[in-house]
Structure formats: C-alpha cells, structure tokens
C-alpha cells in the first residue's frame, strides 16, 4: 500500500500526510510541483520529526511518476466517484492518490487511474480535508488487506 500526494497546495496538509504515512508504515509519493516551495526544511517544519521516519519518494512531475510507477492499482480518491469507500475491495499493492486541494487532478490524470473512490459523507458536507481523507482511506485499505494487523 502507498499514499500519493498529487501536487499538494498546502504545506501543512502534506505534513499531515507525511505523518500519516510514517505512523501507518506506508510509503508516500509526492508528485510535484507543489503549491509551495518544497524543501527538506519545509518538510521538517510541516511534518515535524515524522519526515525523518517516513519513506518518501519525490517525483518532479506526473510524467516522472508514471516512468517509475510501481506495480499495483492506482486508486484516486475523489468526491466525483460513484464507488463508495466502504464498497470498494482493496488489494495489498494498491496506491491511494489524493489530488490537489484546489483542483483535484486533471482529467488526463484521472483517466490513467484504475479506479476512483469517494468517501461517503452522510452529514451533507462537500468534501473532507485532503490529509483527513487520505488517512480515512488508508486506514480502510489497511483494515481490508490486514496489513499491520498484528501491531
């Protein structure tokens, strides 16, 4: 399982995703450009000391990510998906991609995803914070695949 941040706009959200990936023991791919200067200093500031224990791979662009894309299905979390998170069957090598806070992902990127999934929001909200959504989806995918179940 991997978590992917596509062109994150807000540094604290990326920091939260770094913390989530470190705590769950999954790799994090960061697809640039981000909406802020991405540096080791910025990562340490937004992710605190979790940047030191997270397994992070940075990609200069979507094309660079595609060139080094690891095996497994690419699952896009999006409010526009018809399949709900609770109804989706995850596999151990899935990669969960979160889009930009302001714009999601462009149609050509969505078209390259194997599946799209949404988090049901019966309370009527429009969307969740991108890092919160990533944590919810990651927890559900790990629960289904029983990864890390012994700890």
Secondary structure by P-SEA (a helix, b strand, c coil): cbbbbcccccaaaaaaaaaaaaaabbbbbbcccccccccaaaaaaaacccccccbbbbbccaaaaaaaccbbbbbbbccccccccccccccccbbbbbccccccccaaaaaaccbbbbcccccccccccaaaaaaaaaaaaaaaacccccc
